[in-house]
């Protein structure tokens, strides 16, 4: 199966993981930040496509996506799915 987004995602993944950004820095830049346990509480994970994760909000049913960094694992920059 051909993934037309693979090269873009790989470049983003390298950029995001080039440095281990602190939670505080991510929060200043993107707003709310989740660790893995917080993510599980607030969202059901639909699909991983590094460095993105597709999620559904457990309380509202709204779908969206988040970026994540590998280490330390934080999820950030929530974007609601408009479709």
N, CA, C and O atoms as a Tinker XYZ file with bonds, in Angstrom:
   332  protein
     1  N      0.843000   -1.168000    0.000000    73     2
     2  CA     0.000000    0.000000    0.000000    64     1     3
     3  C      0.901000    1.248000    0.000000    63     2     4     5
     4  O      1.825000    1.349000    0.807000    81     3
     5  N      0.634000    2.162000   -0.878000    73     3     6
     6  CA     1.413000    3.390000   -0.990000    64     5     7
     7  C      0.811000    4.445000   -0.068000    63     6     8     9
     8  O     -0.396000    4.687000   -0.088000    81     7
     9  N      1.666000    5.069000    0.738000    73     7    10
    10  CA     1.250000    6.128000    1.644000    64     9    11
    11  C      1.828000    7.443000    1.126000    63    10    12    13
    12  O      3.027000    7.695000    1.245000    81    11
    13  N      0.978000    8.264000    0.559000    73    11    14
    14  CA     1.421000    9.528000   -0.029000    64    13    15
    15  C      1.942000   10.505000    1.017000    63    14    16    17
    16  O      2.614000   11.476000    0.668000    81    15
    17  N      1.649000   10.270000    2.278000    73    15    18
    18  CA     2.086000   11.180000    3.342000    64    17    19
    19  C      3.376000   10.730000    4.026000    63    18    20    21
    20  O      3.893000   11.436000    4.893000    81    19
    21  N      3.895000    9.576000    3.651000    73    19    22
    22  CA     5.028000    9.001000    4.384000    64    21    23
    23  C      6.243000    9.930000    4.447000    63    22    24    25
    24  O      6.796000   10.138000    5.527000    81    23
    25  N      6.663000   10.482000    3.333000    73    23    26
    26  CA     7.850000   11.344000    3.332000    64    25    27
    27  C      7.646000   12.596000    4.182000    63    26    28    29
    28  O      8.553000   13.016000    4.901000    81    27
    29  N      6.483000   13.178000    4.102000    73    27    30
    30  CA     6.175000   14.362000    4.903000    64    29    31
    31  C      6.177000   14.005000    6.383000    63    30    32    33
    32  O      6.743000   14.729000    7.202000    81    31
    33  N      5.542000   12.883000    6.724000    73    31    34
    34  CA     5.488000   12.464000    8.122000    64    33    35
    35  C      6.878000   12.141000    8.667000    63    34    36    37
    36  O      7.188000   12.472000    9.812000    81    35
    37  N      7.709000   11.498000    7.856000    73    35    38
    38  CA     9.086000   11.196000    8.301000    64    37    39
    39  C      9.869000   12.472000    8.591000    63    38    40    41
    40  O     10.586000   12.550000    9.589000    81    39
    41  N      9.733000   13.459000    7.731000    73    39    42
    42  CA    10.426000   14.735000    7.942000    64    41    43
    43  C      9.919000   15.419000    9.216000    63    42    44    45
    44  O     10.711000   15.937000   10.003000    81    43
    45  N      8.615000   15.419000    9.411000    73    43    46
    46  CA     8.043000   15.993000   10.626000    64    45    47
    47  C      8.523000   15.249000   11.865000    63    46    48    49
    48  O      8.855000   15.866000   12.877000    81    47
    49  N      8.558000   13.936000   11.783000    73    47    50
    50  CA     8.986000   13.110000   12.904000    64    49    51
    51  C     10.436000   13.425000   13.285000    63    50    52    53
    52  O     10.761000   13.536000   14.467000    81    51
    53  N     11.296000   13.566000   12.285000    73    51    54
    54  CA    12.692000   13.912000   12.568000    64    53    55
    55  C     12.794000   15.284000   13.220000    63    54    56    57
    56  O     13.563000   15.473000   14.163000    81    55
    57  N     12.032000   16.223000   12.726000    73    55    58
    58  CA    12.076000   17.581000   13.286000    64    57    59
    59  C     11.551000   17.608000   14.725000    63    58    60    61
    60  O     12.157000   18.225000   15.601000    81    59
    61  N     10.430000   16.939000   14.959000    73    59    62
    62  CA     9.835000   16.918000   16.299000    64    61    63
    63  C     10.756000   16.226000   17.299000    63    62    64    65
    64  O     10.890000   16.675000   18.437000    81    63
    65  N     11.387000   15.137000   16.878000    73    63    66
    66  CA    12.202000   14.341000   17.791000    64    65    67
    67  C     13.679000   14.738000   17.809000    63    66    68    69
    68  O     14.492000   14.064000   18.440000    81    67
    69  N     14.029000   15.824000   17.123000    73    67    70
    70  CA    15.426000   16.265000   17.093000    64    69    71
    71  C     15.912000   16.672000   18.478000    63    70    72    73
    72  O     17.100000   16.567000   18.784000    81    71
    73  N     14.996000   17.134000   19.303000    73    71    74
    74  CA    15.336000   17.471000   20.683000    64    73    75
    75  C     14.194000   17.037000   21.581000    63    74    76    77
    76  O     13.037000   17.034000   21.162000    81    75
    77  N     14.509000   16.676000   22.797000    73    75    78
    78  CA    13.492000   16.261000   23.758000    64    77    79
    79  C     12.897000   17.499000   24.410000    63    78    80    81
    80  O     13.428000   18.007000   25.398000    81    79
    81  N     11.815000   17.970000   23.863000    73    79    82
    82  CA    11.192000   19.205000   24.329000    64    81    83
    83  C     10.412000   18.937000   25.614000    63    82    84    85
    84  O      9.710000   17.932000   25.729000    81    83
    85  N     10.546000   19.838000   26.567000    73    83    86
    86  CA     9.860000   19.678000   27.848000    64    85    87
    87  C      8.366000   19.940000   27.685000    63    86    88    89
    88  O      7.924000   20.581000   26.732000    81    87
    89  N      7.614000   19.428000   28.635000    73    87    90
    90  CA     6.172000   19.648000   28.649000    64    89    91
    91  C      5.872000   21.148000   28.709000    63    90    92    93
    92  O      4.977000   21.636000   28.018000    81    91
    93  N      6.618000   21.867000   29.532000    73    91    94
    94  CA     6.391000   23.298000   29.691000    64    93    95
    95  C      6.603000   24.050000   28.371000    63    94    96    97
    96  O      5.823000   24.937000   28.026000    81    95
    97  N      7.652000   23.694000   27.646000    73    95    98
    98  CA     7.915000   24.340000   26.349000    64    97    99
    99  C      6.820000   24.030000   25.342000    63    98   100   101
   100  O      6.378000   24.910000   24.603000    81    99
   101  N      6.387000   22.784000   25.316000    73    99   102
   102  CA     5.301000   22.405000   24.403000    64   101   103
   103  C      4.022000   23.148000   24.770000    63   102   104   105
   104  O      3.295000   23.611000   23.891000    81   103
   105  N      3.749000   23.261000   26.058000    73   103   106
   106  CA     2.533000   23.935000   26.509000    64   105   107
   107  C      2.548000   25.412000   26.116000    63   106   108   109
   108  O      1.524000   25.947000   25.693000    81   107
   109  N      3.690000   26.068000   26.249000    73   107   110
   110  CA     3.799000   27.479000   25.845000    64   109   111
   111  C      3.539000   27.643000   24.356000    63   110   112   113
   112  O      2.925000   28.618000   23.923000    81   111
   113  N      4.011000   26.686000   23.588000    73   111   114
   114  CA     3.902000   26.797000   22.130000    64   113   115
   115  C      2.553000   26.334000   21.581000    63   114   116   117
   116  O      2.025000   26.940000   20.649000    81   115
   117  N      1.986000   25.255000   22.156000    73   115   118
   118  CA     0.795000   24.632000   21.566000    64   117   119
   119  C     -0.440000   24.632000   22.451000    63   118   120   121
   120  O     -1.516000   24.244000   21.995000    81   119
   121  N     -0.316000   25.054000   23.697000    73   119   122
   122  CA    -1.462000   24.975000   24.602000    64   121   123
   123  C     -1.460000   23.661000   25.346000    63   122   124   125
   124  O     -0.418000   23.230000   25.840000    81   123
   125  N     -2.606000   23.019000   25.434000    73   123   126
   126  CA    -2.721000   21.794000   26.230000    64   125   127
   127  C     -1.793000   20.697000   25.719000    63   126   128   129
   128  O     -1.615000   20.519000   24.514000    81   127
   129  N     -1.205000   19.966000   26.670000    73   127   130
   130  CA    -0.298000   18.858000   26.389000    64   129   131
   131  C     -0.760000   17.668000   27.215000    63   130   132   133
   132  O     -1.144000   17.824000   28.374000    81   131
   133  N     -0.724000   16.482000   26.626000    73   131   134
   134  CA    -1.131000   15.258000   27.299000    64   133   135
   135  C      0.037000   14.295000   27.386000    63   134   136   137
   136  O      0.820000   14.188000   26.443000    81   135
   137  N      0.168000   13.585000   28.514000    73   135   138
   138  CA     1.057000   12.429000   28.551000    64   137   139
   139  C      0.209000   11.223000   28.159000    63   138   140   141
   140  O     -0.973000   11.381000   27.854000    81   139
   141  N      0.776000   10.047000   28.162000    73   139   142
   142  CA     0.052000    8.867000   27.670000    64   141   143
   143  C     -1.186000    8.567000   28.502000    63   142   144   145
   144  O     -2.242000    8.273000   27.942000    81   143
   145  N     -1.083000    8.634000   29.814000    73   143   146
   146  CA    -2.241000    8.343000   30.671000    64   145   147
   147  C     -3.348000    9.372000   30.486000    63   146   148   149
   148  O     -4.528000    9.022000   30.452000    81   147
   149  N     -2.972000   10.629000   30.367000    73   147   150
   150  CA    -3.961000   11.689000   30.140000    64   149   151
   151  C     -4.635000   11.514000   28.785000    63   150   152   153
   152  O     -5.839000   11.733000   28.651000    81   151
   153  N     -3.861000   11.120000   27.788000    73   151   154
   154  CA    -4.426000   10.868000   26.465000    64   153   155
   155  C     -5.483000    9.771000   26.539000    63   154   156   157
   156  O     -6.573000    9.915000   25.985000    81   155
   157  N     -5.160000    8.670000   27.225000    73   155   158
   158  CA    -6.101000    7.549000   27.358000    64   157   159
   159  C     -7.381000    7.967000   28.070000    63   158   160   161
   160  O     -8.457000    7.452000   27.767000    81   159
   161  N     -7.269000    8.901000   29.019000    73   159   162
   162  CA    -8.434000    9.373000   29.752000    64   161   163
   163  C     -9.338000   10.231000   28.867000    63   162   164   165
   164  O    -10.560000   10.085000   28.896000    81   163
   165  N     -8.741000   11.117000   28.089000    73   163   166
   166  CA    -9.514000   12.083000   27.303000    64   165   167
   167  C     -9.920000   11.599000   25.916000    63   166   168   169
   168  O    -10.919000   12.060000   25.366000    81   167
   169  N     -9.144000   10.663000   25.345000    73   167   170
   170  CA    -9.370000   10.268000   23.952000    64   169   171
   171  C     -9.319000    8.757000   23.764000    63   170   172   173
   172  O     -8.645000    8.039000   24.503000    81   171
   173  N    -10.042000    8.302000   22.767000    73   171   174
   174  CA    -9.878000    6.942000   22.244000    64   173   175
   175  C     -8.992000    7.075000   21.016000    63   174   176   177
   176  O     -9.275000    7.867000   20.117000    81   175
   177  N     -7.925000    6.300000   20.984000    73   175   178
   178  CA    -7.005000    6.356000   19.851000    64   177   179
   179  C     -7.576000    5.530000   18.707000    63   178   180   181
   180  O     -7.922000    4.362000   18.882000    81   179
   181  N     -7.670000    6.145000   17.547000    73   179   182
   182  CA    -8.196000    5.478000   16.362000    64   181   183
   183  C     -7.057000    4.921000   15.519000    63   182   184   185
   184  O     -7.130000    3.797000   15.023000    81   183
   185  N     -6.000000    5.720000   15.361000    73   183   186
   186  CA    -4.893000    5.303000   14.488000    64   185   187
   187  C     -3.646000    6.120000   14.766000    63   186   188   189
   188  O     -3.718000    7.326000   15.003000    81   187
   189  N     -2.510000    5.454000   14.735000    73   187   190
   190  CA    -1.222000    6.134000   14.798000    64   189   191
   191  C     -0.667000    6.235000   13.385000    63   190   192   193
   192  O     -0.720000    5.274000   12.618000    81   191
   193  N     -0.144000    7.384000   13.053000    73   191   194
   194  CA     0.564000    7.610000   11.798000    64   193   195
   195  C      1.662000    8.611000   12.137000    63   194   196   197
   196  O      1.570000    9.795000   11.811000    81   195
   197  N      2.697000    8.112000   12.795000    73   195   198
   198  CA     3.740000    8.961000   13.382000    64   197   199
   199  C      4.181000   10.056000   12.424000    63   198   200   201
   200  O      4.426000    9.804000   11.245000    81   199
   201  N      4.276000   11.256000   12.938000    73   199   202
   202  CA     4.170000   11.725000   14.309000    64   201   203
   203  C      2.770000   12.209000   14.687000    63   202   204   205
   204  O      2.621000   13.088000   15.536000    81   203
   205  N      1.763000   11.643000   14.065000    73   203   206
   206  CA     0.372000   12.010000   14.352000    64   205   207
   207  C     -0.374000   10.839000   14.963000    63   206   208   209
   208  O     -0.034000    9.677000   14.744000    81   207
   209  N     -1.384000   11.167000   15.724000    73   207   210
   210  CA    -2.314000   10.169000   16.231000    64   209   211
   211  C     -3.719000   10.719000   15.983000    63   210   212   213
   212  O     -4.009000   11.880000   16.273000    81   211
   213  N     -4.572000    9.866000   15.445000    73   211   214
   214  CA    -5.966000   10.229000   15.184000    64   213   215
   215  C     -6.766000    9.767000   16.392000    63   214   216   217
   216  O     -6.642000    8.621000   16.824000    81   215
   217  N     -7.589000   10.660000   16.936000    73   215   218
   218  CA    -8.278000   10.377000   18.192000    64   217   219
   219  C     -9.746000   10.769000   18.124000    63   218   220   221
   220  O    -10.178000   11.516000   17.247000    81   219
   221  N    -10.501000   10.233000   19.091000    73   219   222
   222  CA   -11.881000   10.656000   19.282000    64   221   223
   223  C    -12.030000   11.050000   20.747000    63   222   224   225
   224  O    -11.688000   10.279000   21.644000    81   223
   225  N    -12.542000   12.251000   20.981000    73   223   226
   226  CA   -12.734000   12.748000   22.332000    64   225   227
   227  C    -13.788000   11.902000   23.029000    63   226   228   229
   228  O    -14.895000   11.743000   22.515000    81   227
   229  N    -13.457000   11.363000   24.183000    73   227   230
   230  CA   -14.373000   10.469000   24.902000    64   229   231
   231  C    -15.624000   11.188000   25.395000    63   230   232   233
   232  O    -16.689000   10.573000   25.458000    81   231
   233  N    -15.533000   12.458000   25.743000    73   231   234
   234  CA   -16.702000   13.151000   26.295000    64   233   235
   235  C    -17.588000   13.777000   25.224000    63   234   236   237
   236  O    -18.800000   13.878000   25.420000    81   235
   237  N    -17.015000   14.202000   24.094000    73   235   238
   238  CA   -17.814000   14.895000   23.077000    64   237   239
   239  C    -18.037000   14.072000   21.810000    63   238   240   241
   240  O    -18.942000   14.369000   21.030000    81   239
   241  N    -17.214000   13.037000   21.602000    73   239   242
   242  CA   -17.308000   12.257000   20.368000    64   241   243
   243  C    -16.597000   12.901000   19.195000    63   242   244   245
   244  O    -16.533000   12.323000   18.111000    81   243
   245  N    -16.063000   14.095000   19.404000    73   243   246
   246  CA   -15.367000   14.823000   18.351000    64   245   247
   247  C    -14.082000   14.087000   17.957000    63   246   248   249
   248  O    -13.363000   13.572000   18.812000    81   247
   249  N    -13.808000   14.047000   16.655000    73   247   250
   250  CA   -12.571000   13.449000   16.159000    64   249   251
   251  C    -11.572000   14.529000   15.819000    63   250   252   253
   252  O    -11.930000   15.647000   15.450000    81   251
   253  N    -10.291000   14.162000   15.954000    73   251   254
   254  CA    -9.239000   15.101000   15.634000    64   253   255
   255  C     -7.896000   14.402000   15.595000    63   254   256   257
   256  O     -7.817000   13.174000   15.567000    81   255
   257  N     -6.847000   15.197000   15.593000    73   255   258
   258  CA    -5.490000   14.645000   15.558000    64   257   259
   259  C     -4.590000   15.426000   16.497000    63   258   260   261
   260  O     -4.844000   16.585000   16.825000    81   259
   261  N     -3.531000   14.753000   16.915000    73   259   262
   262  CA    -2.503000   15.335000   17.765000    64   261   263
   263  C     -1.155000   14.944000   17.214000    63   262   264   265
   264  O     -1.005000   13.868000   16.634000    81   263
   265  N     -0.174000   15.803000   17.388000    73   263   266
   266  CA     1.207000   15.428000   17.144000    64   265   267
   267  C      1.736000   14.793000   18.414000    63   266   268   269
   268  O      1.207000   15.032000   19.500000    81   267
   269  N      2.788000   13.978000   18.284000    73   267   270
   270  CA     3.451000   13.482000   19.488000    64   269   271
   271  C      4.947000   13.382000   19.252000    63   270   272   273
   272  O      5.419000   13.164000   18.136000    81   271
   273  N      5.673000   13.550000   20.354000    73   271   274
   274  CA     7.113000   13.337000   20.327000    64   273   275
   275  C      7.389000   12.027000   21.054000    63   274   276   277
   276  O      6.604000   11.585000   21.893000    81   275
   277  N      8.517000   11.420000   20.714000    73   275   278
   278  CA     8.832000   10.098000   21.229000    64   277   279
   279  C      9.273000   10.097000   22.689000    63   278   280   281
   280  O      8.719000    9.355000   23.499000    81   279
   281  N     10.269000   10.926000   23.037000    73   279   282
   282  CA    10.848000   10.828000   24.370000    64   281   283
   283  C     11.231000   12.192000   24.893000    63   282   284   285
   284  O     12.129000   12.817000   24.328000    81   283
   285  N     10.605000   12.685000   25.933000    73   283   286
   286  CA     9.496000   12.045000   26.628000    64   285   287
   287  C      8.227000   12.110000   25.781000    63   286   288   289
   288  O      8.026000   13.055000   25.019000    81   287
   289  N      7.373000   11.091000   25.924000    73   287   290
   290  CA     6.175000   10.989000   25.096000    64   289   291
   291  C      5.141000   11.989000   25.568000    63   290   292   293
   292  O      4.573000   11.862000   26.653000    81   291
   293  N      4.908000   12.991000   24.727000    73   291   294
   294  CA     3.864000   13.977000   24.956000    64   293   295
   295  C      3.082000   14.161000   23.662000    63   294   296   297
   296  O      3.626000   14.074000   22.562000    81   295
   297  N      1.802000   14.415000   23.828000    73   295   298
   298  CA     0.887000   14.655000   22.712000    64   297   299
   299  C      0.464000   16.112000   22.780000    63   298   300   301
   300  O      0.201000   16.629000   23.865000    81   299
   301  N      0.394000   16.785000   21.627000    73   299   302
   302  CA     0.161000   18.225000   21.631000    64   301   303
   303  C     -0.410000   18.676000   20.296000    63   302   304   305
   304  O     -0.494000   17.901000   19.343000    81   303
   305  N     -0.800000   19.940000   20.246000    73   303   306
   306  CA    -1.299000   20.593000   19.034000    64   305   307
   307  C     -2.558000   19.911000   18.496000    63   306   308   309
   308  O     -2.626000   19.536000   17.326000    81   307
   309  N     -3.557000   19.758000   19.377000    73   307   310
   310  CA    -4.816000   19.136000   18.962000    64   309   311
   311  C     -5.461000   19.940000   17.843000    63   310   312   313
   312  O     -5.533000   21.168000   17.897000    81   311
   313  N     -5.921000   19.230000   16.842000    73   311   314
   314  CA    -6.604000   19.844000   15.696000    64   313   315
   315  C     -7.890000   19.055000   15.454000    63   314   316   317
   316  O     -7.851000   17.855000   15.182000    81   315
   317  N     -9.020000   19.737000   15.556000    73   315   318
   318  CA   -10.314000   19.091000   15.334000    64   317   319
   319  C    -10.485000   18.730000   13.868000    63   318   320   321
   320  O    -10.093000   19.496000   12.988000    81   319
   321  N    -11.067000   17.573000   13.603000    73   319   322
   322  CA   -11.356000   17.138000   12.245000    64   321   323
   323  C    -12.592000   17.890000   11.754000    63   322   324   325
   324  O    -13.668000   17.790000   12.342000    81   323
   325  N    -12.423000   18.628000   10.690000    73   323   326
   326  CA   -13.516000   19.463000   10.166000    64   325   327
   327  C    -14.456000   18.713000    9.222000    63   326   328   329
   328  O    -15.505000   19.239000    8.853000    81   327
   329  N    -14.095000   17.502000    8.832000    73   327   330
   330  CA   -14.944000   16.792000    7.845000    64   329   331
   331  C    -16.138000   16.113000    8.454000    63   330   332
   332  O    -16.924000   15.488000    7.741000    81   331
